Amino acid sequence: MKRHFGSVIALALALALAMAAPATAQEVLQDNAEVAAMFAADQSQRMADTDDHEAAARADEQRRIRTRELFEAGELKTGTDYFGAAFIFQHGNEPRDYLLAHVLAVRAAALGHKDAEWIAAATLDRYLQSIGQPQIYGTQYRFPNEGGVTMEPYDRALLVDALRKASSAGDLAVQERKLAEYAKLVPPAEAGGDEAGSN
């Protein structure tokens, strides 16, 4: 009987260790170095003062292509991987790019990335505006060709300020101040149709 009891204990311990293995494996996952490098290049490009917009667009496209390949191959594993990938697709040029960016951002948040809530909000706002619907968080500032700066279309009534602040989009008062600051910095003659408010 003692031998049988010892076997049961050993089996129980083996099962417990086997069940703990996935959690242990999750803890030792490494961030994808290639995604990290592409994210760094994406952000660096936003900070660079360049007039070669075609070259910048080509670089953005190449990063999206490669990130998509890594995504489809299952190479995005950590919150940081998904966070970087979300930004890369946020700088796409069509609604599908922005929608995928939103999905990637939500996954980053689910995996515990502490800064993912803002990019999740921004990608949703950008997707909504790209399909002719109003943004809901207030992350997108646009500079129309006719001049000035606008957040429209913007449905300010759907969410409450507490939710906007939780996503780091700022409450309505903060957004209005930011809008006024952009208006001072960008005279109508210099407006060019680009978007601000998303890195």
Phi, psi and omega in degrees: 000320180297321180295320179296317180298318178298323178293321179296317179298315180298318179295318179298318178296319180297318178295318179298318178294321179295320180290332180280343185302315180301320179295319179296317179298321180297322183293331185263005178299137178260145174297146179286116184296327181290318176297318179299318179293320179292322177296317178299319179294321178300313181290322178298321179297325179292331181273341184286144178264095183227147176259356182273077184291331179293317179296320179296318179295321178295318179297317177301315182296317179297322178294321178295317180300311182292321179296321178297318178300315180294320178299311182292333179276000180076024183270355173269118187234329186252166176302323179293322177300311182292325178298310179298318180297324179298317178295319181299318179280336174301331180265032174279197182222016178209161183306322181298324177299314183291324179293317176296320177303319180295315179300316179297320179294319178296320178295320177301317179295319180296330179274005172093013178291123190291336182257010188285339185296323180294314182292330175297318178293315183295321180292323177294315179301315183293320177299312182302312181295327181291339177254018175081017178252156180287143172293163184236339179266327183090042179262347188254125176242123184245149179243091184298157180300331181282356175109166179081192180219145182212155171254357184285152355286141185214118176269095182282348186270342186292314183256165174260158183301327180300323179287322176298315181294323180297331180268006181067020176277345182084153178283177185299323180295317178298318181296321179295321177296318179296320178299317179294323178295317177299320181298325179287325184281335184240092177298154182306325183292338182260356182295144184217013175088005178276165178252146175238171177096355178225125182270000000 
